[in-house]
Amino acid sequence: MRKILVIGIGAGNPDHLTLQAVKALQTVDVFFVLDKGSVKQELVDLRSSILAEHVTRPYRWVEGPDPDRDRTPTDYVATIEAWRRARADVCLELLSELGEDEVGAFLVWGDPSLYDSTLAILDDLAARGETFEVEVIPGVTSVAALTAGHRVSLNQVGKPVQITTGRRLAEGWPSGVDDVAVMLDAKYSFEGVDPDTWIYWGAYLGMPDEILVSGRVGDVAPRIRELREEARARKGWIMDTYLLRRT
């Protein structure tokens, strides 16, 4: 039976690879990549450098176009579901390159369990009748890279922490928590929280262009906006996340 590895490769630093991930890379016959276009070629190049450093056996590299999606949808859930189906269609074509006794792999930023669609896509393909075995290799998340960069813990003693999106934060602070890790925020939702809230923000975590800022939201929010907009204009893309803490 075909086997598919979903390998977490960390937040951007090639050294984020675990020993388990390095060993898994050595078993792969075909690596699958969803191409996000020339603007994000840097992300594809990073994957290539990882393979060049760690894989010594012959392998094939198969790319497919990553479908576009509406970034300002009226129905967010329906839009994401449609986008995942379109991605699944592309992945179905990619998997046609995998022989019956071969091992294929998707290299996933961070960890496959956190805001990544690969596992859902494979479930979709299995529901369509595709047969394969799946193994997941965990990776270093952007949240872990963020807290490491700022040298802070994710939670306060005896208190829960919540991971959410900028879209949900804009609807209001989650109840019952004082620590909120926020991902996928393109609209600066942190600017709407209490200005005395502490923020630990980071972009391009683990990469050479890593940017870190921390402080009271009321003090550093303008600086974060400035840095984020400058970096996005310069590179054409940005990946950032942050931790908000009420003390």
C-alpha positions, 0 to 999 in steps of 0.5 A: 500500500502507498504510504504518505508522511505528513512531516512537520518541518518547524517555523522556518529554521532548518534546525527545527527538524527533529531527529524523527523527521530527519529519519523519515525524510530518508524513507521518502520516494516522492515529495509533494509541494503546493506551489504558492507562486513566485512571491513565496518562492523563498518557502519552496527554496527552504524546503529544497535546502532541507532536502539537500542537507538531509536526504542522501537517497534518490527522490522525486519532487512533484509540484502542483498549483496552490488554489487561490482563495477569497481573503475577505469572504462573506461566509468564512467556513464555506469559503475554507471548505471550498478551498480545501476541496480545490486543494484536494483536487490538486493533491489527487493529481499529485498522488497519481505520481506515487507508486503502489509500494512507494512513500510520499511526503508533504512537508508542513510548516510548523506542526501538522496539527495546528492551522494546517489543512493537509490532514483534512485534505488526506481525509477528503481523498480517503473519503473519495476512495483513495487508499494509503497509509498516513503517518504524522511526524510532529514539528516545532510550531510557530507558537513554540518558536515565538515563546522561545524567541521571547524567552517566555512561557506560553501560560501563566502558573495555574492558568489556561491558554487559548490559541485562536485567530485574529478574526475571532479575537476581533469578535472579543477577548475569549472568556476564561483566559488571560493568555491568548496566542493569535495566528492568521491576523492580517488586520491587527486585531490586537489594536482593539484589546486593552492597551495595558495588555502585554504583547509578544509579537514575531514574524518570520520566526526562526528565519534569518529575517526574524522580527521580535517585538514585545511590550504594552499594546498601547506602546508598541502597536504602532511599531508592530504595524510599521514593521509588518507593513514594511516587511510585507512590502519588501518580501511580498509575504509575511507569516507572523503570530503573537501572544497576548497576556493580561497580568 
